[in-house]
Amino acid sequence: MSEPSVTLAASGGQAAAQARPDAALSLRGLTVSYGEKPAVFSVDAAFPAGQMTAIIGPNGAGKSTLLKAALGVIPRLSGEVSVFGQPLDAVRGRIAYVPQRASVDWDFPTTVIDVVMMGLYRQVGLLGRLTGALKARALSCLDRVGMASFSDRQIGQLSGGQQQRVFLARALAQDADLYLLDEPFAGVDAATERAIIDVLKSLKAEGKAVVCVHHDLATVRDYFDNVFMINVRRIAEGPVATTFNGETLNATYGGRLAATHIDQLNLVEGA
Amino acid sequence: MTPLIEALFLQAGYNAALVAVGAALLGFAAGAAGTFLFLRKRALVSDAVAHATLPGVGLAFIAMVWLGGDGRNLLGLLAGSAVTAGIGLLAVEWVTRRTRLSEDAAIGAVLSVFFGLGIVVLTVIQTMSSGRQAGLESFLLGSTAGMLFQDAIVIAVGGSLAVLATWVMRRPMTLVAFDAEYAAANGVNVPGIDRLMMALVMAVTVIGLKIVGLILIVAMLIIPPVTARFWTERSQSLIWYAGGIGGVSGYLGAALSASAPDLPTGPIIVLVAAVLFLLSLFLAPARGVAAAVFRHRRFQRKVHRRQGLLALARQEPIHDELTLRVLRSEGLIRADGVATETGRAQAAKIARDERRWDVAREIHQDTGLTGRYDGLTPIEEIFAPDEIAEFDRRIGGPRAIGEGL
């Protein structure tokens, strides 16, 4: 932690453009645009392996868009994406994505265990059998998020927090090295938030990279090692301890974050 | 009734038997291929595809006449219809992607333009001197009168291929239908899978032109999966349930139409499917309307029973008609509203259970247990007998009446 890894885009943007070799996910010049107005503009980023990173920024700052574009879910206008130093399509099997809960129709005819098994589709292919061993693996992933006893429920019968846990279990079933989560804590109960963060921390302990789009500034300090601050452009990136401060928050949120609110975040003074 | 039974057992003549088997195969293929269309919520795209077959039928006829044929070769006509249906499909996709119009607007535009074009082409054909043009309009609503063995073969082979492709591609199609973004993140080619779903729909539409016709084929693609949805909560079973419902509709509908003169096959098949849908809508065990009403009534009675018993225990008057009816029908009060012996015992039990719950909440900070309090689940189902005994010890005082009943 000795090297100064805070980079405000205005000052040191050029230096970070080089993809770090140890990065699980690195982006270079990523630009996404709906029409003529860029949602994400020329963003460089490096998300390290073995650590948890929060992507934060105001509404409409392009947090989710950044994640989706990095995964090729939405087309990028320009920019390079590399995962563990390789192009995206070569390493799809090492990436697990947890989309926002609101993105699916929960009345879809599928059960909890079926959703988790979806995480295995890539591995088994079109005609491969979903063997008992694979089903046992799916069940153990459900167990990890405390949902094993719900395996045969239709997914619409779950609470919001339970649905989020099932999505996390599906990502776990993929047995990936890079986990990308889009607002995993949005609208979930306290017990679920606890359960999810425990799983994410255990993933980190296993050396996996965890990247979350995150909206709750109050928990950034407790949950994450790194923070990536974005408002269409990259604002700052680095360890929470040094990067997450009043200066960068003001730069990210503009005037939208009241000074009292920043004070309550219990920040260290700017590095 | 006899003609219907004959038709059901394929004894109503060669043509009727051929039509019944063909319709069953078509129904199965349409139901299975339509499943993912329904799950992807793009049912109406199939309507555009179906209407876009018409100009192809006409143009193929003209082309075959120019080449010296009589223009009635079924495979040729179907190939032509597939070409324009494909163009129509691409047009819907292009309009949705490249303009600010939504998909429903694109569907409306493509459907009407292609259908209009088709009618113009058919009109032109009427004026042509060569070729045997009579009967082309039967592709609108289907016509089984002159169905040939080779037509049945076309349906059997095409339908089997469509079902096989649906089965082979069920996993990526499930992923895309459930959560397209997750599918894309997993490396699934989402536009490709969408096109495949539509290609399957197109294939079924084309082979179904002969029996059901282009206007009603949409019903064969959509009604079976919607009906099957009442009976299963798993998308993989939905394929087979929908296929089965489509197959039964096809077979029954064809048999019905063969049992009486001048009953149109395609529309009857669709009506049979609609009857199966209505039966499922009302009678399905978990998702049906009757089951929902029944569950609601049962729950309502439980609530009223509890409220009534609590009122008895507190010796409060009961005015609610339903509460009185429930208590009377269970023999808890007499006709004049006075509690029976059973009623008093049950009331005492409920009142005591309420006090037990109060104690339970003091002892157990574990909300996993106390959170299960809904006033309706008997306390014995949540706490063990020794725990309940402990609650009673804490409540103290004389044992509540009704103990041991």
Contacts between the chains, C-beta under 8 A, distances in Angstrom:
chain1	res1	chain2	res2	distance
A	68	B	181	6.7
A	68	B	185	7.8
A	71	B	184	7.1
A	71	B	185	4.4
A	72	B	184	6.5
A	72	B	185	7.5
A	73	B	181	4.9
A	73	B	184	4.3
A	73	B	185	5.3
A	89	B	187	6.7
A	92	B	186	6.7
A	92	B	187	4.0
A	95	B	185	7.2
A	97	B	181	7.8
A	97	B	182	6.1
A	97	B	185	3.7
A	97	B	186	7.4
A	99	B	179	6.3
A	99	B	181	5.2
A	99	B	182	5.3
A	99	B	185	7.5
A	103	B	179	6.2
A	103	B	181	5.8
A	103	B	182	7.9
A	104	B	178	6.0
A	104	B	179	4.6
A	104	B	182	8.0
A	105	B	41	7.7
A	105	B	178	7.6
A	108	B	39	6.9
A	108	B	177	7.4
A	108	B	178	5.2
A	108	B	235	7.1
A	109	B	39	7.5
A	109	B	229	6.2
A	109	B	232	6.3
A	109	B	233	5.2
A	109	B	234	5.8
A	109	B	235	4.9
A	109	B	238	5.4
A	110	B	174	7.6
A	110	B	178	6.4
A	110	B	233	7.2
A	110	B	234	6.4
A	110	B	235	5.4
A	111	B	233	6.1
A	111	B	234	6.2
A	114	B	234	6.3
A	114	B	235	7.4
A	114	B	236	7.7
A	115	B	178	7.8
A	118	B	174	7.2
A	118	B	175	6.0
A	118	B	178	7.2
A	118	B	182	7.6
A	121	B	171	4.6
A	121	B	172	7.4
A	121	B	174	8.0
A	121	B	175	6.2
A	121	B	186	7.3
A	122	B	186	5.3
A	122	B	187	6.8
A	124	B	171	7.9
A	126	B	168	5.7
A	126	B	169	6.8
A	126	B	171	6.3
A	126	B	172	7.4
A	127	B	168	6.7
A	154	B	233	4.2
A	180	B	185	7.8
